[in-house]
Amino acid sequence: MLKRPTSPADLPRSVPVFPLSGALLLPFSHRPLNVFEPRYIDMVDAALRGDRLIGLIQPEDTSEESPRAPGALQPIGCLGRITHFEESGEGRYFIILEGVTRFRLTHELTVMTPYRQGTISAEEFATDFTRAYGEDAVDRERFVKMMRDYAEFANIELNWDEIERTGTAELVNFCCMVGPYGPAEKQVLLEAATLEQRAETLIAMTEYEMARGAGGSATPLN
């Protein structure tokens, strides 16, 4: 299956899962990843031979970025599709994952592969397959004001012309992905029930960050 899935019915029952702390992926957003561990090189090879789908998910123990021990995983992750890859001569991959849908990890499989695999369910996230779903409920003006306030606070430059042309869902999800927040906050943003809830949660986090850092140095979006 080389085309992008368009509904939960298009998804395989099981997928390779990539535990990665602090790495947020959201539907229709893009996350670049440098892949160099042999187990994940094998995972990318397998995905490229098949449907190009990988489940990005956070481990519950976030003390390591990509834990080697098979510890517990968060219940919800985001399925990504490899839309671009580059292979270096050093046995590394640079890939770009495009978010397809959030999923619930229903069961981790016992497998012989060096990477982990699990069965997933995405029926409860069926609206993730519609790019602009929930945009009308978002207070875009308030959200953009938050962006302006944070840009001034953190002394960063943003391309406001480009922002004006960007759809609300894409804007909210991009800001969530690049926000300077930890794994727990990223998981809250991932699990937000609606786009409006995700936007309001990010606004609250950002207002808290600015209040906490007032008079000191800010952590810029990256």
Backbone torsions as a table, in degrees:
resi	resn	phi	psi	omega
1	MET	NA	105.0	-177.4
2	LEU	-98.1	-13.5	179.3
3	LYS	-85.5	159.8	178.3
4	ARG	-70.5	131.5	176.7
5	PRO	-61.1	143.8	-177.1
6	THR	-116.9	-0.6	177.9
7	SER	-162.4	164.6	176.5
8	PRO	-56.5	-28.9	-179.4
9	ALA	-66.5	-20.4	-179.7
10	ASP	-82.2	-9.0	-172.5
11	LEU	-85.8	147.4	171.8
12	PRO	-69.6	158.7	-179.4
13	ARG	-71.8	-31.0	179.6
14	SER	-132.1	152.7	-178.4
15	VAL	-142.3	157.4	168.0
16	PRO	-67.8	141.4	179.3
17	VAL	-115.9	138.1	-175.9
18	PHE	-116.4	96.4	179.3
19	PRO	-72.9	123.0	-177.0
20	LEU	-149.0	114.6	-176.9
21	SER	-69.6	135.2	173.5
22	GLY	75.8	3.9	-177.9
23	ALA	-98.2	106.7	-179.1
24	LEU	-99.3	131.3	172.6
25	LEU	-127.4	136.6	-179.5
26	LEU	-128.4	157.5	-176.7
27	PRO	-54.8	135.3	178.5
28	PHE	67.8	5.2	174.5
29	SER	-96.6	168.1	-174.9
30	HIS	-126.3	133.5	178.2
31	ARG	-126.6	118.3	173.6
32	PRO	-78.4	143.0	179.0
33	LEU	-139.2	136.0	170.5
34	ASN	-96.0	121.2	-175.6
35	VAL	-113.0	121.8	-175.4
36	PHE	-137.1	-18.6	178.1
37	GLU	-71.5	137.2	-177.2
38	PRO	-53.5	-38.6	-178.6
39	ARG	-63.6	-34.5	-178.6
40	TYR	-87.5	-22.3	168.3
41	ILE	-61.3	-44.4	177.0
42	ASP	-61.3	-39.1	179.9
43	MET	-63.3	-45.4	179.0
44	VAL	-64.7	-42.6	177.4
45	ASP	-55.6	-45.5	-178.4
46	ALA	-66.2	-40.9	179.6
47	ALA	-64.0	-40.0	-179.7
48	LEU	-68.2	-29.3	176.9
49	ARG	-75.8	-18.8	-175.3
50	GLY	-116.5	-120.7	-172.2
51	ASP	-94.1	0.9	177.1
52	ARG	67.8	19.9	-177.2
53	LEU	-102.8	136.4	178.1
54	ILE	-138.1	135.0	177.5
55	GLY	-91.9	110.5	177.0
56	LEU	-87.0	126.4	-173.6
57	ILE	-148.6	150.0	180.0
58	GLN	-92.7	141.6	170.5
59	PRO	-74.2	154.7	176.3
60	GLU	-68.5	-37.3	176.1
61	ASP	-88.8	109.0	-174.7
62	THR	-100.1	19.7	180.0
63	SER	-71.8	-20.8	174.5
64	GLU	-119.6	146.7	179.9
65	GLU	-65.4	-46.2	178.7
66	SER	-136.5	86.8	-172.2
67	PRO	-62.3	140.8	178.6
68	ARG	-81.4	-33.0	179.5
69	ALA	-73.7	144.8	-177.9
70	PRO	-79.2	65.6	-179.3
71	GLY	-79.9	176.1	-177.9
72	ALA	-63.8	147.3	179.2
73	LEU	-112.0	157.2	173.9
74	GLN	-61.9	153.6	-177.0
75	PRO	-73.1	-22.1	-175.9
76	ILE	-125.6	133.3	175.2
77	GLY	-132.9	-167.2	177.8
78	CYS	-130.8	130.1	178.5
79	LEU	-79.9	130.2	178.9
80	GLY	-119.0	150.9	177.5
81	ARG	-115.1	129.2	179.3
82	ILE	-68.7	113.1	179.2
83	THR	-104.1	-12.6	178.8
84	HIS	-155.7	142.1	174.1
85	PHE	-149.5	148.2	174.1
86	GLU	-132.1	136.0	-179.7
87	GLU	-110.5	125.5	179.0
88	SER	-92.5	166.1	178.4
89	GLY	-74.8	-2.3	-178.2
90	GLU	-99.6	15.5	-179.6
91	GLY	72.5	36.4	179.0
92	ARG	-123.5	156.7	172.0
93	TYR	-120.0	142.8	161.5
94	PHE	-111.2	120.7	-178.5
95	ILE	-126.3	158.3	170.8
96	ILE	-120.8	123.6	176.2
97	LEU	-99.3	129.1	171.7
98	GLU	-99.3	126.1	-179.1
99	GLY	-64.3	133.2	179.6
100	VAL	-104.0	-57.5	-179.5
101	THR	-163.5	152.8	168.4
102	ARG	-71.8	157.0	179.1
103	PHE	-143.9	158.7	171.5
104	ARG	-103.2	127.7	176.7
105	LEU	-78.6	109.3	-174.6
106	THR	-88.8	-28.5	-178.5
107	HIS	-165.4	132.3	173.9
108	GLU	-88.3	135.3	-175.2
109	LEU	-88.5	150.9	169.9
110	THR	-88.3	114.6	-172.2
111	VAL	-132.3	164.1	177.1
112	MET	-93.1	-10.9	-179.3
113	THR	-71.0	153.9	178.9
114	PRO	-72.1	-16.8	177.8
115	TYR	-103.3	159.7	-175.3
116	ARG	-85.2	152.9	178.2
117	GLN	-138.2	153.2	179.8
118	GLY	-152.9	159.5	172.2
119	THR	-86.2	145.7	-174.6
120	ILE	-131.9	160.1	173.7
121	SER	-134.2	134.0	-178.8
122	ALA	-125.8	8.1	-176.2
123	GLU	-59.0	-36.8	-178.4
124	GLU	-72.2	-10.5	-179.9
125	PHE	-114.2	30.4	-175.3
126	ALA	-58.8	-30.0	-179.7
127	THR	-70.4	-14.3	178.1
128	ASP	-63.1	-20.1	-177.4
129	PHE	-80.4	-6.3	177.7
130	THR	-104.8	115.1	-170.0
131	ARG	-53.8	-46.4	-171.8
132	ALA	-100.9	13.7	-175.2
133	TYR	-60.3	128.4	176.1
134	GLY	89.3	-0.2	-177.1
135	GLU	-61.4	-39.2	-174.0
136	ASP	-62.2	-25.0	-177.4
137	ALA	-83.6	-13.6	-176.6
138	VAL	-82.1	134.1	173.9
139	ASP	-80.4	85.9	-175.1
140	ARG	-60.6	-40.9	-178.7
141	GLU	-59.3	-43.3	178.9
142	ARG	-67.1	-38.5	-179.5
143	PHE	-65.4	-44.5	179.8
144	VAL	-65.9	-35.3	176.0
145	LYS	-61.3	-40.5	176.2
146	MET	-59.5	-41.9	179.1
147	MET	-62.8	-43.0	179.7
148	ARG	-64.0	-43.5	179.9
149	ASP	-62.5	-42.4	-178.8
150	TYR	-70.7	-37.9	178.3
151	ALA	-60.4	-41.2	177.7
152	GLU	-68.3	-42.6	-178.5
153	PHE	-62.3	-44.2	-175.2
154	ALA	-91.9	-1.2	178.9
155	ASN	57.7	52.7	177.4
156	ILE	-121.9	154.9	179.9
157	GLU	-103.3	135.6	177.0
158	LEU	-123.3	150.4	178.8
159	ASN	-87.1	94.3	-173.6
160	TRP	-69.8	-29.1	175.6
161	ASP	-64.2	-42.6	178.3
162	GLU	-66.7	-40.0	178.7
163	ILE	-61.7	-40.1	179.4
164	GLU	-61.9	-31.9	-178.0
165	ARG	-86.7	-9.4	-175.1
166	THR	-86.0	135.1	177.7
167	GLY	-61.9	153.7	-174.5
168	THR	-63.3	-44.5	-179.5
169	ALA	-62.4	-44.7	179.6
170	GLU	-62.7	-39.7	-179.3
171	LEU	-65.2	-47.1	-179.5
172	VAL	-62.2	-48.0	-176.6
173	ASN	-66.6	-38.7	177.8
174	PHE	-62.6	-46.0	-179.7
175	CYS	-62.9	-36.6	176.7
176	CYS	-63.0	-41.0	-176.7
177	MET	-69.8	-34.5	-175.9
178	VAL	-97.9	-1.9	-178.8
179	GLY	-62.8	149.7	-175.3
180	PRO	-82.8	58.6	-174.7
181	TYR	-122.3	159.5	-174.3
182	GLY	-84.5	179.1	-176.9
183	PRO	-56.3	-40.8	-178.2
184	ALA	-64.6	-43.5	179.0
185	GLU	-66.5	-39.2	178.3
186	LYS	-62.2	-37.9	179.3
187	GLN	-66.9	-38.9	177.1
188	VAL	-60.8	-43.2	179.1
189	LEU	-64.4	-40.4	179.1
190	LEU	-61.7	-42.0	-172.9
191	GLU	-86.4	-1.5	179.0
192	ALA	-52.4	133.4	-172.8
193	ALA	-67.2	-33.8	-177.2
194	THR	-134.7	164.4	175.7
195	LEU	-62.3	-39.1	177.7
196	GLU	-60.4	-44.6	179.6
197	GLN	-63.9	-38.7	178.6
198	ARG	-63.8	-43.4	179.6
199	ALA	-63.5	-45.3	-178.8
200	GLU	-66.4	-36.1	177.9
201	THR	-64.9	-43.1	179.0
202	LEU	-65.6	-39.8	176.6
203	ILE	-58.8	-46.1	-179.7
204	ALA	-62.6	-42.6	178.5
205	MET	-61.8	-43.0	-176.8
206	THR	-69.1	-41.1	177.3
207	GLU	-61.5	-39.9	177.0
208	TYR	-64.9	-43.3	179.6
209	GLU	-60.0	-42.2	-180.0
210	MET	-69.3	-39.9	179.1
211	ALA	-65.4	-40.7	-179.4
212	ARG	-68.4	-35.0	-176.4
213	GLY	-97.5	6.4	-179.3
214	ALA	-58.1	127.8	179.9
215	GLY	89.0	-6.4	179.1
216	GLY	-122.4	-166.6	-179.7
217	SER	-86.6	142.2	-179.2
218	ALA	-99.3	156.7	174.1
219	THR	-94.1	114.3	-175.6
220	PRO	-72.4	158.0	171.1
221	LEU	-61.6	140.6	-179.3
222	ASN	-146.5	NA	NA
